[in-house]
Amino acid sequence: MGIKSFHSSGHLRLSEQGQQVVRNNMKLKFPSMSMSSLAKELQFSGYTLQAFLQGRPLPRKDFVNLCQSIGIKDWRSVAERVRGINIGQSVAGSVIAAGNNNLVISENGEVVEVVDHDEVTPQIESQMISQDQAVERIDDAVRSNLIQLNQNMDKARKESGWFFTITLVSASLGFVVVLAGVGLLLAGQVAAGIVSSISSILLEIAAGLFFGKDKELRDTIERYHQSISDLQRILTMINIAETIKSEVERDSLKKEIIYKALDIDSRGG
């Protein structure tokens, strides 16, 4: 079969091991440099640099450029692919006739082969769907996932707000109890002061646990937001495609939609 090379165009983040490698590299290459100065030196925004160092998802291009800027030649050794919503499931098990390529999609929604037109077998032909059919399925999947993601994000935001409130209350109570314990110790109430101090420590521990859960929820919200943004871009492309009168231009954009939905870039095809 004539198989062409495809690679992911999605988001990447530093793996846990990668974060340590990057920190070590930066200490050697940029000693004693502040975060703002480093961002200017690397010609990236402070937000992008912080996101990179904290292991948050970044577009592949930004991730690779940052790795190269800080002296990491093999960016793959520190990278971890971020898998968002798998829209490819909407065309799983089919073969999409996308322009000059026939994209063979696995059962889990990933491109496994690219077959030339003159090498299409009867089995492949029986699984074939057109670009229009693929875009229709992708459109349905995008809209369905957007509804679910927005519901999930609303729920996560409410939970995050609740945990943040509990964290503030626990921390405030802990501070008050500490003051009370100090007062009791100064007044000679040693036993009561010790009990009060222990209670304040427990409250601070609880506040720390709630804070950790709140941070976890905020990271989840950020991932939801990224996935929603990616899906919105695909939906916008689909809507634009429907307004294009030129068949050639419309088919070209639909091919681009399919590639984006499947999270791939083509090389040499």
Legacy VTK file of the C-alpha trace (Angstrom):
# vtk DataFile Version 3.0
C-alpha trace
ASCII
DATASET POLYDATA
POINTS 269 float
0.000 0.000 0.000
1.107 3.588 -0.608
1.343 4.892 2.929
2.251 8.537 3.507
3.547 10.024 6.742
1.242 11.806 9.155
2.018 13.376 12.526
0.021 14.939 15.319
-0.670 18.681 15.239
-2.298 18.839 18.667
-1.169 20.089 22.046
1.850 18.964 24.048
2.961 19.439 27.632
6.013 18.596 29.710
5.965 15.191 31.352
6.877 15.054 35.055
10.378 13.923 34.138
10.476 16.569 31.408
9.718 19.333 33.911
12.780 18.329 35.932
14.972 18.201 32.814
13.784 21.665 31.762
14.409 23.135 35.231
17.949 21.746 35.228
18.615 23.097 31.732
17.333 26.526 32.641
19.516 26.724 35.773
22.557 26.050 33.613
21.650 28.239 30.656
19.820 31.110 32.400
21.176 31.345 35.966
19.647 34.017 38.222
17.350 35.332 35.483
13.871 36.464 36.537
10.781 34.969 34.878
9.883 38.239 33.128
13.449 38.699 31.838
13.541 35.095 30.671
10.232 35.501 28.816
11.662 38.533 26.974
14.890 36.677 26.234
12.983 33.733 24.739
10.487 36.053 23.007
7.443 34.399 24.572
4.774 35.854 26.819
5.110 35.326 30.562
1.827 33.397 30.527
3.066 30.965 27.848
6.358 30.408 29.654
4.609 29.785 32.980
2.185 27.351 31.328
5.127 25.510 29.741
7.076 25.192 33.010
4.001 24.060 34.954
3.288 21.254 32.485
0.136 22.814 31.046
-0.896 22.100 27.418
0.598 24.271 24.667
0.216 24.219 20.878
2.823 21.890 19.378
4.645 24.738 17.592
5.067 26.798 20.795
6.149 23.733 22.778
8.823 22.736 20.259
10.124 26.313 19.913
10.386 26.725 23.681
12.306 23.462 24.050
14.739 24.541 21.360
15.121 27.994 22.928
16.251 26.553 26.254
18.649 24.085 24.684
16.635 20.859 24.549
17.374 19.382 21.135
15.193 16.287 21.497
11.855 17.830 22.526
10.173 14.418 22.245
12.160 13.206 25.266
10.379 15.696 27.543
6.986 15.837 25.820
3.676 14.278 26.671
0.855 14.423 24.163
-2.407 15.915 25.391
-5.406 13.977 24.219
-8.557 16.000 24.137
-11.950 15.030 22.765
-11.586 12.274 20.179
-13.772 13.516 17.324
-12.215 10.783 15.196
-14.634 8.332 16.852
-17.360 9.811 14.652
-15.665 8.339 11.559
-14.105 5.270 13.227
-13.809 2.170 11.055
-14.251 4.059 7.798
-12.054 5.173 4.902
-12.376 8.870 4.034
-11.807 10.008 0.459
-10.104 13.303 1.388
-8.778 15.009 -1.722
-6.033 12.870 -3.249
-5.789 10.732 -0.124
-7.855 7.872 1.260
-7.559 8.032 5.037
-7.997 4.653 6.717
-9.460 5.256 10.188
-9.045 2.694 12.970
-11.807 1.623 15.355
-10.533 4.100 17.958
-10.744 7.007 15.519
-7.101 7.442 14.466
-5.564 7.517 10.992
-3.548 4.339 10.508
-2.915 4.388 6.753
-3.125 6.671 3.753
-3.921 4.695 0.620
-3.471 5.892 -2.955
-6.530 5.782 -5.230
-5.041 3.116 -7.498
-4.411 0.830 -4.522
-7.942 0.749 -3.112
-9.038 -2.838 -2.475
-12.682 -4.043 -2.503
-12.580 -4.214 1.308
-11.401 -0.608 1.575
-13.950 0.505 -1.001
-16.757 -1.032 1.080
-15.732 1.233 3.997
-15.352 4.371 1.903
-17.212 7.575 2.771
-16.996 10.932 1.018
-15.578 14.172 2.427
-19.117 15.520 2.752
-20.253 12.485 4.745
-17.178 12.714 6.996
-17.742 16.427 7.662
-21.423 15.784 8.485
-20.426 13.158 11.075
-17.722 15.441 12.473
-20.229 18.311 12.690
-22.657 16.174 14.724
-19.857 14.976 17.023
-18.524 18.495 17.577
-21.946 19.897 18.507
-22.688 16.976 20.828
-19.314 17.263 22.559
-19.638 21.046 22.932
-22.915 20.606 24.832
-21.365 17.980 27.129
-18.167 19.979 27.692
-20.048 23.149 28.589
-22.153 21.199 31.087
-19.017 19.626 32.574
-17.281 23.003 32.823
-20.269 24.631 34.554
-20.305 21.790 37.081
-16.540 22.043 37.668
-16.790 25.825 38.140
-19.490 25.421 40.775
-17.463 22.777 42.610
-14.326 24.914 42.395
-16.183 27.903 43.851
-17.474 25.752 46.693
-14.021 24.345 47.524
-12.463 27.811 47.328
-15.036 29.134 49.823
-14.424 26.204 52.180
-10.660 26.794 51.904
-11.022 30.451 52.885
-13.327 29.601 55.799
-10.978 26.850 57.059
-7.929 29.101 56.799
-9.738 31.948 58.574
-10.942 29.667 61.369
-7.433 28.285 61.738
-6.065 31.803 62.158
-8.710 32.678 64.735
-8.041 29.479 66.686
-4.298 30.210 66.650
-4.943 33.642 68.152
-7.228 32.090 70.755
-4.590 29.495 71.629
-1.929 32.170 72.053
-4.297 34.123 74.279
-5.008 31.093 76.444
-1.310 30.249 76.793
-0.549 33.831 77.829
-3.390 33.624 80.351
-1.872 30.490 81.850
-4.421 28.061 80.392
-1.751 25.684 79.088
-3.951 22.634 78.413
-6.611 24.679 76.654
-3.931 26.488 74.687
-2.399 23.220 73.501
-5.817 21.861 72.444
-6.497 25.104 70.616
-3.136 24.917 68.825
-3.770 21.319 67.755
-7.213 22.313 66.447
-5.677 25.134 64.414
-3.171 22.719 62.872
-5.984 20.358 61.867
-7.911 23.238 60.332
-4.832 24.325 58.364
-4.371 20.768 57.097
-8.018 20.683 56.016
-7.580 24.037 54.271
-4.542 22.648 52.435
-6.500 19.617 51.257
-9.370 21.781 50.044
-6.907 24.080 48.261
-5.371 21.070 46.492
-8.797 19.915 45.330
-9.644 23.438 44.155
-6.410 23.583 42.107
-7.226 20.199 40.563
-10.656 21.482 39.549
-9.171 24.666 38.083
-6.758 22.581 35.981
-9.751 20.517 34.804
-11.627 23.708 33.869
-8.611 24.873 31.868
-8.549 21.586 29.945
-12.295 21.891 29.272
-11.769 25.442 28.041
-8.987 24.329 25.679
-11.124 21.511 24.274
-14.091 23.863 23.799
-11.880 26.374 21.953
-10.562 23.624 19.648
-14.090 22.384 18.892
-15.372 25.917 18.304
-12.646 26.449 15.690
-13.690 23.273 13.865
-17.349 24.314 14.006
-16.470 27.755 12.608
-14.592 26.126 9.724
-17.603 23.889 8.989
-19.946 26.892 8.959
-17.609 28.815 6.643
-17.345 25.834 4.285
-21.124 25.864 3.824
-20.963 29.465 2.546
-18.229 28.915 -0.076
-19.604 28.759 -3.612
-16.463 27.490 -5.338
-16.531 23.694 -5.242
-12.726 23.475 -5.345
-12.274 25.889 -2.427
-15.101 24.263 -0.472
-13.607 20.781 -0.896
-10.174 22.105 0.096
-11.554 23.556 3.329
-13.494 20.373 4.083
-10.284 18.387 3.691
-8.631 20.780 6.172
-11.569 20.291 8.572
-11.118 16.518 8.442
-7.379 16.814 9.101
-7.953 19.153 12.043
-10.697 16.975 13.527
-8.414 13.930 13.284
-5.556 15.966 14.816
-3.096 15.355 12.000
-0.880 17.249 9.566
0.049 15.694 6.256
3.553 15.539 4.918
4.059 15.139 1.272
0.358 14.770 0.604
LINES 1 270
269 0 1 2 3 4 5 6 7 8 9 10 11 12 13 14 15 16 17 18 19 20 21 22 23 24 25 26 27 28 29 30 31 32 33 34 35 36 37 38 39 40 41 42 43 44 45 46 47 48 49 50 51 52 53 54 55 56 57 58 59 60 61 62 63 64 65 66 67 68 69 70 71 72 73 74 75 76 77 78 79 80 81 82 83 84 85 86 87 88 89 90 91 92 93 94 95 96 97 98 99 100 101 102 103 104 105 106 107 108 109 110 111 112 113 114 115 116 117 118 119 120 121 122 123 124 125 126 127 128 129 130 131 132 133 134 135 136 137 138 139 140 141 142 143 144 145 146 147 148 149 150 151 152 153 154 155 156 157 158 159 160 161 162 163 164 165 166 167 168 169 170 171 172 173 174 175 176 177 178 179 180 181 182 183 184 185 186 187 188 189 190 191 192 193 194 195 196 197 198 199 200 201 202 203 204 205 206 207 208 209 210 211 212 213 214 215 216 217 218 219 220 221 222 223 224 225 226 227 228 229 230 231 232 233 234 235 236 237 238 239 240 241 242 243 244 245 246 247 248 249 250 251 252 253 254 255 256 257 258 259 260 261 262 263 264 265 266 267 268
